[in-house]
């Protein structure tokens, strides 16, 4: 894509940044600069848009100018983009920019921090981290060699060279440890213990769990604790060393509850620990508690979720990582 398009891309990118800022994201000038200067279109040269006949592939080199324009509008819209499909299933995506901005700000990075990203995706999130911290401080891991190779190409095209590692994200990246921050861009059933072992004391882990985002403060290699953010978060599941949950029997639960986002969060958080009808009773008793009333504790004794207080009456074990 040649230089005549540079101003067009820059204008679309600036419009997205204004939209994100108007919605309350990008309060940190450093992240606003990153979103302004990192070209998202280099990380999504094509993506799949859902339509009445299934997914349609849009790409930046399409000879049809209307389809190219549609591609560009999608790239610089505040929406997630499906970037890799397999057998009709979504394998990898570029997350919604406002969610990415919120997660990066919640990660609370400081100058000199070393960050491990679990789930390389397109490489766009790693590029934003590189812009803020420098290439040498960023490591991104993915199980799929095709994804890591593609992310590496995108990053190099945009001028960034972090460590891009092919491996099981549940195992972290011991060769690049220790880390001050770990951020996952894929959904987890629980937080792998290997991550804590690769963190410095005082590190922060931010990860999608049970359709929410858990922010854990790490005390040492065996202990971490924190609350969920209020933000809902739906990500492609982590592939590799985590056990897939067994299907739950939800017969008899009222449809109104099953359609409620907060109750679905509670169901996901209590999977394998609470009967769904018990979860419904708790939900009503506690007046439909929002995500931020819940938290997670990891210790030598195990890993458990809780409502309001880790030592309170409502606590249950999380599904263990394999």
ChimeraX commands (.cxc) that place a marker at each C-alpha (Angstrom):
marker #1 position 0.00,0.00,0.00 radius 0.5
marker #1 position 1.78,3.06,-1.29 radius 0.5
marker #1 position 2.36,6.57,0.00 radius 0.5
marker #1 position -0.81,8.11,-1.55 radius 0.5
marker #1 position -2.77,6.22,1.09 radius 0.5
marker #1 position -0.68,7.37,4.06 radius 0.5
marker #1 position -2.76,10.48,4.83 radius 0.5
marker #1 position -5.99,8.51,4.45 radius 0.5
marker #1 position -4.79,5.90,6.96 radius 0.5
marker #1 position -3.54,8.59,9.35 radius 0.5
marker #1 position -6.87,10.40,9.17 radius 0.5
marker #1 position -8.85,7.22,9.87 radius 0.5
marker #1 position -6.52,6.40,12.77 radius 0.5
marker #1 position -6.88,9.90,14.24 radius 0.5
marker #1 position -10.68,9.62,14.01 radius 0.5
marker #1 position -10.58,6.33,15.93 radius 0.5
marker #1 position -8.39,7.89,18.64 radius 0.5
marker #1 position -10.84,10.79,18.99 radius 0.5
marker #1 position -13.69,8.32,19.31 radius 0.5
marker #1 position -11.88,6.33,21.99 radius 0.5
marker #1 position -10.94,9.48,23.90 radius 0.5
marker #1 position -14.51,10.80,23.77 radius 0.5
marker #1 position -15.70,7.50,25.25 radius 0.5
marker #1 position -13.35,7.93,28.21 radius 0.5
marker #1 position -10.48,5.72,27.04 radius 0.5
marker #1 position -6.87,6.82,26.49 radius 0.5
marker #1 position -6.67,9.08,29.53 radius 0.5
marker #1 position -2.94,8.33,29.69 radius 0.5
marker #1 position -1.12,10.48,27.08 radius 0.5
marker #1 position 1.41,7.70,26.50 radius 0.5
marker #1 position -1.29,5.27,25.36 radius 0.5
marker #1 position -3.00,7.96,23.31 radius 0.5
marker #1 position 0.29,8.50,21.49 radius 0.5
marker #1 position 0.65,4.76,20.91 radius 0.5
marker #1 position -2.82,4.41,19.38 radius 0.5
marker #1 position -2.19,7.54,17.29 radius 0.5
marker #1 position 1.13,6.35,15.89 radius 0.5
marker #1 position 0.82,2.55,15.57 radius 0.5
marker #1 position -0.87,1.76,12.22 radius 0.5
marker #1 position -3.53,-0.90,12.88 radius 0.5
marker #1 position -4.02,-1.52,9.15 radius 0.5
marker #1 position -0.56,-3.13,8.93 radius 0.5
marker #1 position -1.71,-5.76,11.45 radius 0.5
marker #1 position -4.99,-6.61,9.76 radius 0.5
marker #1 position -4.23,-6.68,6.02 radius 0.5
marker #1 position -7.37,-8.82,5.82 radius 0.5
marker #1 position -10.15,-9.94,8.12 radius 0.5
marker #1 position -13.45,-11.80,7.96 radius 0.5
marker #1 position -16.70,-9.86,8.25 radius 0.5
marker #1 position -19.88,-11.69,9.21 radius 0.5
marker #1 position -22.72,-11.47,6.69 radius 0.5
marker #1 position -25.99,-13.18,5.76 radius 0.5
marker #1 position -24.07,-15.85,3.82 radius 0.5
marker #1 position -21.40,-16.43,6.43 radius 0.5
marker #1 position -18.02,-14.77,6.72 radius 0.5
marker #1 position -16.71,-12.60,3.89 radius 0.5
marker #1 position -12.99,-11.90,3.50 radius 0.5
marker #1 position -12.09,-8.22,3.20 radius 0.5
marker #1 position -8.56,-7.13,2.37 radius 0.5
marker #1 position -6.63,-3.97,1.69 radius 0.5
marker #1 position -5.43,-4.95,-1.78 radius 0.5
marker #1 position -8.86,-5.83,-3.14 radius 0.5
marker #1 position -9.22,-4.48,-6.72 radius 0.5
marker #1 position -12.76,-3.35,-5.89 radius 0.5
marker #1 position -12.49,0.19,-4.39 radius 0.5
marker #1 position -15.77,-0.18,-2.49 radius 0.5
marker #1 position -14.57,-3.36,-0.79 radius 0.5
marker #1 position -11.21,-1.70,0.01 radius 0.5
marker #1 position -13.08,1.21,1.59 radius 0.5
marker #1 position -15.18,-1.22,3.63 radius 0.5
marker #1 position -11.98,-2.94,4.77 radius 0.5
marker #1 position -10.48,0.37,5.89 radius 0.5
marker #1 position -13.64,1.44,7.75 radius 0.5
marker #1 position -13.55,-1.84,9.64 radius 0.5
marker #1 position -9.86,-1.57,10.48 radius 0.5
marker #1 position -10.31,1.83,12.12 radius 0.5
marker #1 position -13.66,1.19,13.78 radius 0.5
marker #1 position -14.02,0.34,17.44 radius 0.5
marker #1 position -14.90,-3.28,16.76 radius 0.5
marker #1 position -13.14,-6.66,17.10 radius 0.5
marker #1 position -12.02,-8.22,13.82 radius 0.5
marker #1 position -11.93,-11.95,13.01 radius 0.5
marker #1 position -8.49,-12.50,11.49 radius 0.5
marker #1 position -8.12,-16.28,11.34 radius 0.5
marker #1 position -10.76,-18.98,10.80 radius 0.5
marker #1 position -10.46,-22.76,10.84 radius 0.5
marker #1 position -13.35,-25.04,9.94 radius 0.5
marker #1 position -15.78,-22.17,10.39 radius 0.5
marker #1 position -14.48,-21.49,13.93 radius 0.5
marker #1 position -12.73,-18.30,15.04 radius 0.5
marker #1 position -9.08,-19.05,15.92 radius 0.5
marker #1 position -7.59,-15.57,16.24 radius 0.5
marker #1 position -8.81,-11.99,16.22 radius 0.5
marker #1 position -7.83,-8.38,16.68 radius 0.5
marker #1 position -9.61,-7.19,19.82 radius 0.5
marker #1 position -11.90,-4.18,20.06 radius 0.5
marker #1 position -9.63,-1.11,20.36 radius 0.5
marker #1 position -11.54,0.39,23.31 radius 0.5
marker #1 position -11.17,-2.89,25.22 radius 0.5
marker #1 position -7.47,-3.00,24.34 radius 0.5
marker #1 position -7.02,0.58,25.53 radius 0.5
marker #1 position -8.80,-0.17,28.80 radius 0.5
marker #1 position -6.71,-3.28,29.42 radius 0.5
marker #1 position -3.45,-1.49,28.68 radius 0.5
marker #1 position -4.32,1.32,31.07 radius 0.5
marker #1 position -5.36,-1.17,33.78 radius 0.5
marker #1 position -2.06,-3.01,33.29 radius 0.5
marker #1 position -0.48,0.09,34.86 radius 0.5
marker #1 position 2.93,-0.29,33.23 radius 0.5
marker #1 position 5.88,1.82,34.34 radius 0.5
marker #1 position 9.03,2.78,32.48 radius 0.5
marker #1 position 11.44,-0.14,32.49 radius 0.5
marker #1 position 8.77,-2.80,33.06 radius 0.5
marker #1 position 9.14,-6.15,31.29 radius 0.5
marker #1 position 5.79,-7.39,29.91 radius 0.5
marker #1 position 4.71,-10.86,28.80 radius 0.5
marker #1 position 1.71,-11.04,26.49 radius 0.5
marker #1 position -0.12,-14.38,26.22 radius 0.5
marker #1 position -1.76,-14.63,22.80 radius 0.5
marker #1 position 0.12,-12.87,20.01 radius 0.5
marker #1 position -2.89,-12.41,17.73 radius 0.5
marker #1 position -2.04,-10.03,14.91 radius 0.5
marker #1 position 0.83,-8.41,16.84 radius 0.5
marker #1 position -1.03,-5.10,17.21 radius 0.5
marker #1 position -1.23,-5.20,21.01 radius 0.5
marker #1 position 2.48,-6.08,21.23 radius 0.5
marker #1 position 3.23,-3.10,18.97 radius 0.5
marker #1 position 1.35,-0.76,21.30 radius 0.5
marker #1 position 3.37,-2.15,24.23 radius 0.5
marker #1 position 6.60,-1.71,22.26 radius 0.5
marker #1 position 5.71,1.91,21.52 radius 0.5
marker #1 position 5.24,2.53,25.25 radius 0.5
marker #1 position 8.11,0.45,26.69 radius 0.5
marker #1 position 10.58,-0.38,23.92 radius 0.5
marker #1 position 11.00,-3.58,21.93 radius 0.5
marker #1 position 13.41,-5.21,24.38 radius 0.5
marker #1 position 10.84,-5.06,27.19 radius 0.5
marker #1 position 8.06,-6.94,25.36 radius 0.5
marker #1 position 7.56,-10.69,24.87 radius 0.5
marker #1 position 4.54,-12.17,23.12 radius 0.5
marker #1 position 3.75,-15.90,23.06 radius 0.5
marker #1 position 1.35,-18.00,21.00 radius 0.5
marker #1 position 0.92,-21.74,20.50 radius 0.5
marker #1 position 0.31,-21.54,16.76 radius 0.5
marker #1 position 3.46,-21.06,14.64 radius 0.5
marker #1 position 1.41,-19.57,11.81 radius 0.5
marker #1 position 0.08,-16.91,14.18 radius 0.5
marker #1 position 3.51,-16.05,15.59 radius 0.5
marker #1 position 5.07,-15.89,12.13 radius 0.5
marker #1 position 2.29,-13.61,10.88 radius 0.5
marker #1 position 2.53,-11.40,13.99 radius 0.5
marker #1 position 6.30,-11.15,13.54 radius 0.5
marker #1 position 5.89,-10.02,9.92 radius 0.5
marker #1 position 3.28,-7.42,10.88 radius 0.5
marker #1 position 5.44,-6.10,13.71 radius 0.5
marker #1 position 8.51,-5.79,11.48 radius 0.5
marker #1 position 6.46,-4.00,8.81 radius 0.5
marker #1 position 5.43,-1.46,11.47 radius 0.5
marker #1 position 9.03,-1.12,12.74 radius 0.5
marker #1 position 8.80,-3.14,15.98 radius 0.5
marker #1 position 10.88,-6.15,17.03 radius 0.5
marker #1 position 9.79,-7.60,20.36 radius 0.5
marker #1 position 10.50,-11.24,21.26 radius 0.5
marker #1 position 7.85,-13.32,19.45 radius 0.5
marker #1 position 7.84,-16.84,20.87 radius 0.5
marker #1 position 6.01,-19.96,19.68 radius 0.5
marker #1 position 4.96,-21.98,22.71 radius 0.5
marker #1 position 2.26,-22.90,25.20 radius 0.5
marker #1 position 1.11,-19.67,26.82 radius 0.5
marker #1 position -0.01,-21.55,29.93 radius 0.5
marker #1 position 3.69,-22.20,30.60 radius 0.5
marker #1 position 4.62,-18.55,30.22 radius 0.5
marker #1 position 8.11,-17.86,28.87 radius 0.5
marker #1 position 10.73,-18.79,31.50 radius 0.5
marker #1 position 13.62,-17.92,29.19 radius 0.5
marker #1 position 12.54,-14.25,29.23 radius 0.5
marker #1 position 11.48,-14.04,32.89 radius 0.5
marker #1 position 11.17,-12.33,35.30 radius 0.5
marker #1 position 8.26,-10.10,34.29 radius 0.5
marker #1 position 6.68,-7.04,35.89 radius 0.5
marker #1 position 3.40,-7.43,34.02 radius 0.5
marker #1 position 1.59,-10.33,32.33 radius 0.5
marker #1 position -1.41,-9.63,30.11 radius 0.5
marker #1 position -3.47,-12.33,28.42 radius 0.5
marker #1 position -5.58,-11.72,25.33 radius 0.5
marker #1 position -7.28,-15.14,25.47 radius 0.5
marker #1 position -9.84,-16.56,27.89 radius 0.5
marker #1 position -8.71,-18.79,30.77 radius 0.5
marker #1 position -10.44,-21.27,33.11 radius 0.5
marker #1 position -7.92,-20.35,35.84 radius 0.5
marker #1 position -4.59,-18.56,36.19 radius 0.5
marker #1 position -1.59,-20.84,35.48 radius 0.5
marker #1 position 0.81,-21.15,38.41 radius 0.5
marker #1 position 3.75,-20.91,36.01 radius 0.5
marker #1 position 2.93,-17.23,35.50 radius 0.5
marker #1 position 3.35,-16.38,39.18 radius 0.5
marker #1 position 6.70,-18.18,39.25 radius 0.5
marker #1 position 7.89,-15.89,36.43 radius 0.5
marker #1 position 6.76,-12.65,38.08 radius 0.5
marker #1 position 8.72,-10.24,40.21 radius 0.5
marker #1 position 7.14,-9.41,43.61 radius 0.5
marker #1 position 4.68,-6.57,43.06 radius 0.5
marker #1 position 3.92,-7.62,39.49 radius 0.5
marker #1 position 0.43,-7.39,38.02 radius 0.5
marker #1 position -1.42,-10.02,35.99 radius 0.5
marker #1 position -4.41,-9.00,33.87 radius 0.5
marker #1 position -6.35,-11.81,32.22 radius 0.5
marker #1 position -9.81,-12.66,30.82 radius 0.5
marker #1 position -11.53,-15.13,33.15 radius 0.5
marker #1 position -15.21,-16.17,33.17 radius 0.5
marker #1 position -16.25,-13.36,30.75 radius 0.5
marker #1 position -14.56,-10.79,33.02 radius 0.5
marker #1 position -11.09,-9.31,33.51 radius 0.5
marker #1 position -9.23,-10.28,36.66 radius 0.5
marker #1 position -6.46,-7.93,37.86 radius 0.5
marker #1 position -4.12,-9.78,40.23 radius 0.5
marker #1 position -1.38,-8.23,42.34 radius 0.5
marker #1 position 1.45,-10.73,42.80 radius 0.5
marker #1 position 2.98,-10.95,46.28 radius 0.5
marker #1 position 5.49,-13.70,45.51 radius 0.5
marker #1 position 5.84,-16.82,43.37 radius 0.5
marker #1 position 2.97,-18.57,45.18 radius 0.5
marker #1 position 0.56,-15.78,46.14 radius 0.5
marker #1 position -1.60,-13.33,44.20 radius 0.5
marker #1 position -4.96,-11.68,44.75 radius 0.5
marker #1 position -7.23,-9.14,43.13 radius 0.5
marker #1 position -10.68,-8.08,41.98 radius 0.5
marker #1 position -12.45,-8.30,38.66 radius 0.5
marker #1 position -12.89,-5.11,36.66 radius 0.5
marker #1 position -16.41,-4.02,35.81 radius 0.5
marker #1 position -15.69,-4.59,32.10 radius 0.5
marker #1 position -17.16,-7.63,30.31 radius 0.5
marker #1 position -14.59,-9.45,28.19 radius 0.5
marker #1 position -15.13,-12.21,25.64 radius 0.5
marker #1 position -11.98,-13.71,24.10 radius 0.5
marker #1 position -10.95,-16.77,22.11 radius 0.5
marker #1 position -9.98,-19.49,24.66 radius 0.5
marker #1 position -6.32,-20.16,25.42 radius 0.5
marker #1 position -5.18,-23.26,23.57 radius 0.5
marker #1 position -2.59,-25.51,25.13 radius 0.5
marker #1 position -2.19,-26.47,28.78 radius 0.5
marker #1 position -5.64,-25.67,30.14 radius 0.5
marker #1 position -8.45,-28.16,30.57 radius 0.5
marker #1 position -11.66,-27.64,28.60 radius 0.5
marker #1 position -14.71,-27.38,30.88 radius 0.5
marker #1 position -17.40,-30.03,30.64 radius 0.5
marker #1 position -20.78,-28.84,29.29 radius 0.5
marker #1 position -23.11,-27.72,32.08 radius 0.5
marker #1 position -26.72,-28.82,32.46 radius 0.5
marker #1 position -28.76,-25.63,32.69 radius 0.5
marker #1 position -32.25,-27.10,32.41 radius 0.5
marker #1 position -34.80,-25.51,34.68 radius 0.5
marker #1 position -33.04,-22.16,34.94 radius 0.5
marker #1 position -35.21,-19.19,33.96 radius 0.5
marker #1 position -34.54,-17.79,30.53 radius 0.5
marker #1 position -34.44,-14.26,31.90 radius 0.5
marker #1 position -31.49,-15.17,34.12 radius 0.5
marker #1 position -29.67,-17.04,31.35 radius 0.5
marker #1 position -29.92,-13.96,29.12 radius 0.5
marker #1 position -28.38,-11.74,31.82 radius 0.5
marker #1 position -24.70,-11.00,31.25 radius 0.5
marker #1 position -23.87,-10.84,34.96 radius 0.5
marker #1 position -25.54,-14.16,35.72 radius 0.5
marker #1 position -23.65,-15.80,32.84 radius 0.5
marker #1 position -20.46,-14.42,34.38 radius 0.5
marker #1 position -21.36,-16.03,37.71 radius 0.5
marker #1 position -22.15,-19.33,35.98 radius 0.5
marker #1 position -18.76,-19.29,34.26 radius 0.5
marker #1 position -16.94,-18.34,37.47 radius 0.5
marker #1 position -18.57,-21.13,39.48 radius 0.5
marker #1 position -18.33,-23.85,36.80 radius 0.5
marker #1 position -17.31,-27.15,38.37 radius 0.5
marker #1 position -17.86,-25.80,41.90 radius 0.5
marker #1 position -21.48,-24.71,42.30 radius 0.5
marker #1 position -24.63,-26.28,40.94 radius 0.5
marker #1 position -26.22,-23.75,38.52 radius 0.5
marker #1 position -29.34,-23.57,40.70 radius 0.5
marker #1 position -27.18,-22.74,43.72 radius 0.5
marker #1 position -25.53,-20.02,41.65 radius 0.5
marker #1 position -28.97,-18.63,40.82 radius 0.5
marker #1 position -29.92,-18.58,44.52 radius 0.5
marker #1 position -26.71,-16.73,45.37 radius 0.5
marker #1 position -27.29,-14.26,42.55 radius 0.5
marker #1 position -30.78,-13.38,43.80 radius 0.5
marker #1 position -29.73,-13.30,47.48 radius 0.5
marker #1 position -26.92,-10.85,46.74 radius 0.5
marker #1 position -29.10,-8.66,44.49 radius 0.5
marker #1 position -27.38,-9.46,41.18 radius 0.5
marker #1 position -23.82,-8.53,42.15 radius 0.5
marker #1 position -21.66,-6.84,39.47 radius 0.5
marker #1 position -18.31,-8.25,38.39 radius 0.5
marker #1 position -16.24,-5.91,40.55 radius 0.5
marker #1 position -17.62,-7.46,43.75 radius 0.5
marker #1 position -15.87,-10.71,42.83 radius 0.5
marker #1 position -12.21,-11.56,43.16 radius 0.5
marker #1 position -9.63,-14.35,42.94 radius 0.5
marker #1 position -6.98,-15.53,45.39 radius 0.5
marker #1 position -4.04,-17.80,44.55 radius 0.5
marker #1 position -2.01,-19.35,47.35 radius 0.5
marker #1 position -0.12,-22.52,48.14 radius 0.5
marker #1 position -3.46,-24.03,49.21 radius 0.5
marker #1 position -5.14,-23.52,45.86 radius 0.5
marker #1 position -6.93,-21.02,43.62 radius 0.5
marker #1 position -10.39,-19.79,44.45 radius 0.5
marker #1 position -12.90,-17.10,43.55 radius 0.5
marker #1 position -14.96,-15.17,46.07 radius 0.5
marker #1 position -17.66,-12.56,46.53 radius 0.5
marker #1 position -16.70,-9.43,48.52 radius 0.5
marker #1 position -14.19,-11.10,50.86 radius 0.5
marker #1 position -11.70,-13.94,50.24 radius 0.5
marker #1 position -12.39,-15.18,53.78 radius 0.5
marker #1 position -16.14,-14.61,53.57 radius 0.5
marker #1 position -19.02,-17.08,53.22 radius 0.5
marker #1 position -19.04,-17.09,49.41 radius 0.5
marker #1 position -15.88,-18.71,48.05 radius 0.5
marker #1 position -15.30,-21.64,45.69 radius 0.5
marker #1 position -12.36,-23.27,43.91 radius 0.5
marker #1 position -11.60,-22.40,40.32 radius 0.5
marker #1 position -11.07,-25.09,37.70 radius 0.5
marker #1 position -7.41,-26.01,37.84 radius 0.5
marker #1 position -5.12,-25.46,34.86 radius 0.5
marker #1 position -3.81,-28.72,33.43 radius 0.5
marker link #1:1,2 radius 0.2
marker link #1:2,3 radius 0.2
marker link #1:3,4 radius 0.2
marker link #1:4,5 radius 0.2
marker link #1:5,6 radius 0.2
marker link #1:6,7 radius 0.2
marker link #1:7,8 radius 0.2
marker link #1:8,9 radius 0.2
marker link #1:9,10 radius 0.2
marker link #1:10,11 radius 0.2
marker link #1:11,12 radius 0.2
marker link #1:12,13 radius 0.2
marker link #1:13,14 radius 0.2
marker link #1:14,15 radius 0.2
marker link #1:15,16 radius 0.2
marker link #1:16,17 radius 0.2
marker link #1:17,18 radius 0.2
marker link #1:18,19 radius 0.2
marker link #1:19,20 radius 0.2
marker link #1:20,21 radius 0.2
marker link #1:21,22 radius 0.2
marker link #1:22,23 radius 0.2
marker link #1:23,24 radius 0.2
marker link #1:24,25 radius 0.2
marker link #1:25,26 radius 0.2
marker link #1:26,27 radius 0.2
marker link #1:27,28 radius 0.2
marker link #1:28,29 radius 0.2
marker link #1:29,30 radius 0.2
marker link #1:30,31 radius 0.2
marker link #1:31,32 radius 0.2
marker link #1:32,33 radius 0.2
marker link #1:33,34 radius 0.2
marker link #1:34,35 radius 0.2
marker link #1:35,36 radius 0.2
marker link #1:36,37 radius 0.2
marker link #1:37,38 radius 0.2
marker link #1:38,39 radius 0.2
marker link #1:39,40 radius 0.2
marker link #1:40,41 radius 0.2
marker link #1:41,42 radius 0.2
marker link #1:42,43 radius 0.2
marker link #1:43,44 radius 0.2
marker link #1:44,45 radius 0.2
marker link #1:45,46 radius 0.2
marker link #1:46,47 radius 0.2
marker link #1:47,48 radius 0.2
marker link #1:48,49 radius 0.2
marker link #1:49,50 radius 0.2
marker link #1:50,51 radius 0.2
marker link #1:51,52 radius 0.2
marker link #1:52,53 radius 0.2
marker link #1:53,54 radius 0.2
marker link #1:54,55 radius 0.2
marker link #1:55,56 radius 0.2
marker link #1:56,57 radius 0.2
marker link #1:57,58 radius 0.2
marker link #1:58,59 radius 0.2
marker link #1:59,60 radius 0.2
marker link #1:60,61 radius 0.2
marker link #1:61,62 radius 0.2
marker link #1:62,63 radius 0.2
marker link #1:63,64 radius 0.2
marker link #1:64,65 radius 0.2
marker link #1:65,66 radius 0.2
marker link #1:66,67 radius 0.2
marker link #1:67,68 radius 0.2
marker link #1:68,69 radius 0.2
marker link #1:69,70 radius 0.2
marker link #1:70,71 radius 0.2
marker link #1:71,72 radius 0.2
marker link #1:72,73 radius 0.2
marker link #1:73,74 radius 0.2
marker link #1:74,75 radius 0.2
marker link #1:75,76 radius 0.2
marker link #1:76,77 radius 0.2
marker link #1:77,78 radius 0.2
marker link #1:78,79 radius 0.2
marker link #1:79,80 radius 0.2
marker link #1:80,81 radius 0.2
marker link #1:81,82 radius 0.2
marker link #1:82,83 radius 0.2
marker link #1:83,84 radius 0.2
marker link #1:84,85 radius 0.2
marker link #1:85,86 radius 0.2
marker link #1:86,87 radius 0.2
marker link #1:87,88 radius 0.2
marker link #1:88,89 radius 0.2
marker link #1:89,90 radius 0.2
marker link #1:90,91 radius 0.2
marker link #1:91,92 radius 0.2
marker link #1:92,93 radius 0.2
marker link #1:93,94 radius 0.2
marker link #1:94,95 radius 0.2
marker link #1:95,96 radius 0.2
marker link #1:96,97 radius 0.2
marker link #1:97,98 radius 0.2
marker link #1:98,99 radius 0.2
marker link #1:99,100 radius 0.2
marker link #1:100,101 radius 0.2
marker link #1:101,102 radius 0.2
marker link #1:102,103 radius 0.2
marker link #1:103,104 radius 0.2
marker link #1:104,105 radius 0.2
marker link #1:105,106 radius 0.2
marker link #1:106,107 radius 0.2
marker link #1:107,108 radius 0.2
marker link #1:108,109 radius 0.2
marker link #1:109,110 radius 0.2
marker link #1:110,111 radius 0.2
marker link #1:111,112 radius 0.2
marker link #1:112,113 radius 0.2
marker link #1:113,114 radius 0.2
marker link #1:114,115 radius 0.2
marker link #1:115,116 radius 0.2
marker link #1:116,117 radius 0.2
marker link #1:117,118 radius 0.2
marker link #1:118,119 radius 0.2
marker link #1:119,120 radius 0.2
marker link #1:120,121 radius 0.2
marker link #1:121,122 radius 0.2
marker link #1:122,123 radius 0.2
marker link #1:123,124 radius 0.2
marker link #1:124,125 radius 0.2
marker link #1:125,126 radius 0.2
marker link #1:126,127 radius 0.2
marker link #1:127,128 radius 0.2
marker link #1:128,129 radius 0.2
marker link #1:129,130 radius 0.2
marker link #1:130,131 radius 0.2
marker link #1:131,132 radius 0.2
marker link #1:132,133 radius 0.2
marker link #1:133,134 radius 0.2
marker link #1:134,135 radius 0.2
marker link #1:135,136 radius 0.2
marker link #1:136,137 radius 0.2
marker link #1:137,138 radius 0.2
marker link #1:138,139 radius 0.2
marker link #1:139,140 radius 0.2
marker link #1:140,141 radius 0.2
marker link #1:141,142 radius 0.2
marker link #1:142,143 radius 0.2
marker link #1:143,144 radius 0.2
marker link #1:144,145 radius 0.2
marker link #1:145,146 radius 0.2
marker link #1:146,147 radius 0.2
marker link #1:147,148 radius 0.2
marker link #1:148,149 radius 0.2
marker link #1:149,150 radius 0.2
marker link #1:150,151 radius 0.2
marker link #1:151,152 radius 0.2
marker link #1:152,153 radius 0.2
marker link #1:153,154 radius 0.2
marker link #1:154,155 radius 0.2
marker link #1:155,156 radius 0.2
marker link #1:156,157 radius 0.2
marker link #1:157,158 radius 0.2
marker link #1:158,159 radius 0.2
marker link #1:159,160 radius 0.2
marker link #1:160,161 radius 0.2
marker link #1:161,162 radius 0.2
marker link #1:162,163 radius 0.2
marker link #1:163,164 radius 0.2
marker link #1:164,165 radius 0.2
marker link #1:165,166 radius 0.2
marker link #1:166,167 radius 0.2
marker link #1:167,168 radius 0.2
marker link #1:168,169 radius 0.2
marker link #1:169,170 radius 0.2
marker link #1:170,171 radius 0.2
marker link #1:171,172 radius 0.2
marker link #1:172,173 radius 0.2
marker link #1:173,174 radius 0.2
marker link #1:174,175 radius 0.2
marker link #1:175,176 radius 0.2
marker link #1:176,177 radius 0.2
marker link #1:177,178 radius 0.2
marker link #1:178,179 radius 0.2
marker link #1:179,180 radius 0.2
marker link #1:180,181 radius 0.2
marker link #1:181,182 radius 0.2
marker link #1:182,183 radius 0.2
marker link #1:183,184 radius 0.2
marker link #1:184,185 radius 0.2
marker link #1:185,186 radius 0.2
marker link #1:186,187 radius 0.2
marker link #1:187,188 radius 0.2
marker link #1:188,189 radius 0.2
marker link #1:189,190 radius 0.2
marker link #1:190,191 radius 0.2
marker link #1:191,192 radius 0.2
marker link #1:192,193 radius 0.2
marker link #1:193,194 radius 0.2
marker link #1:194,195 radius 0.2
marker link #1:195,196 radius 0.2
marker link #1:196,197 radius 0.2
marker link #1:197,198 radius 0.2
marker link #1:198,199 radius 0.2
marker link #1:199,200 radius 0.2
marker link #1:200,201 radius 0.2
marker link #1:201,202 radius 0.2
marker link #1:202,203 radius 0.2
marker link #1:203,204 radius 0.2
marker link #1:204,205 radius 0.2
marker link #1:205,206 radius 0.2
marker link #1:206,207 radius 0.2
marker link #1:207,208 radius 0.2
marker link #1:208,209 radius 0.2
marker link #1:209,210 radius 0.2
marker link #1:210,211 radius 0.2
marker link #1:211,212 radius 0.2
marker link #1:212,213 radius 0.2
marker link #1:213,214 radius 0.2
marker link #1:214,215 radius 0.2
marker link #1:215,216 radius 0.2
marker link #1:216,217 radius 0.2
marker link #1:217,218 radius 0.2
marker link #1:218,219 radius 0.2
marker link #1:219,220 radius 0.2
marker link #1:220,221 radius 0.2
marker link #1:221,222 radius 0.2
marker link #1:222,223 radius 0.2
marker link #1:223,224 radius 0.2
marker link #1:224,225 radius 0.2
marker link #1:225,226 radius 0.2
marker link #1:226,227 radius 0.2
marker link #1:227,228 radius 0.2
marker link #1:228,229 radius 0.2
marker link #1:229,230 radius 0.2
marker link #1:230,231 radius 0.2
marker link #1:231,232 radius 0.2
marker link #1:232,233 radius 0.2
marker link #1:233,234 radius 0.2
marker link #1:234,235 radius 0.2
marker link #1:235,236 radius 0.2
marker link #1:236,237 radius 0.2
marker link #1:237,238 radius 0.2
marker link #1:238,239 radius 0.2
marker link #1:239,240 radius 0.2
marker link #1:240,241 radius 0.2
marker link #1:241,242 radius 0.2
marker link #1:242,243 radius 0.2
marker link #1:243,244 radius 0.2
marker link #1:244,245 radius 0.2
marker link #1:245,246 radius 0.2
marker link #1:246,247 radius 0.2
marker link #1:247,248 radius 0.2
marker link #1:248,249 radius 0.2
marker link #1:249,250 radius 0.2
marker link #1:250,251 radius 0.2
marker link #1:251,252 radius 0.2
marker link #1:252,253 radius 0.2
marker link #1:253,254 radius 0.2
marker link #1:254,255 radius 0.2
marker link #1:255,256 radius 0.2
marker link #1:256,257 radius 0.2
marker link #1:257,258 radius 0.2
marker link #1:258,259 radius 0.2
marker link #1:259,260 radius 0.2
marker link #1:260,261 radius 0.2
marker link #1:261,262 radius 0.2
marker link #1:262,263 radius 0.2
marker link #1:263,264 radius 0.2
marker link #1:264,265 radius 0.2
marker link #1:265,266 radius 0.2
marker link #1:266,267 radius 0.2
marker link #1:267,268 radius 0.2
marker link #1:268,269 radius 0.2
marker link #1:269,270 radius 0.2
marker link #1:270,271 radius 0.2
marker link #1:271,272 radius 0.2
marker link #1:272,273 radius 0.2
marker link #1:273,274 radius 0.2
marker link #1:274,275 radius 0.2
marker link #1:275,276 radius 0.2
marker link #1:276,277 radius 0.2
marker link #1:277,278 radius 0.2
marker link #1:278,279 radius 0.2
marker link #1:279,280 radius 0.2
marker link #1:280,281 radius 0.2
marker link #1:281,282 radius 0.2
marker link #1:282,283 radius 0.2
marker link #1:283,284 radius 0.2
marker link #1:284,285 radius 0.2
marker link #1:285,286 radius 0.2
marker link #1:286,287 radius 0.2
marker link #1:287,288 radius 0.2
marker link #1:288,289 radius 0.2
marker link #1:289,290 radius 0.2
marker link #1:290,291 radius 0.2
marker link #1:291,292 radius 0.2
marker link #1:292,293 radius 0.2
marker link #1:293,294 radius 0.2
marker link #1:294,295 radius 0.2
marker link #1:295,296 radius 0.2
marker link #1:296,297 radius 0.2
marker link #1:297,298 radius 0.2
marker link #1:298,299 radius 0.2
marker link #1:299,300 radius 0.2
marker link #1:300,301 radius 0.2
marker link #1:301,302 radius 0.2
marker link #1:302,303 radius 0.2
marker link #1:303,304 radius 0.2
marker link #1:304,305 radius 0.2
marker link #1:305,306 radius 0.2
marker link #1:306,307 radius 0.2
marker link #1:307,308 radius 0.2
marker link #1:308,309 radius 0.2
marker link #1:309,310 radius 0.2
marker link #1:310,311 radius 0.2
marker link #1:311,312 radius 0.2
marker link #1:312,313 radius 0.2
marker link #1:313,314 radius 0.2
marker link #1:314,315 radius 0.2
marker link #1:315,316 radius 0.2
marker link #1:316,317 radius 0.2
marker link #1:317,318 radius 0.2
marker link #1:318,319 radius 0.2
marker link #1:319,320 radius 0.2
marker link #1:320,321 radius 0.2
marker link #1:321,322 radius 0.2
view
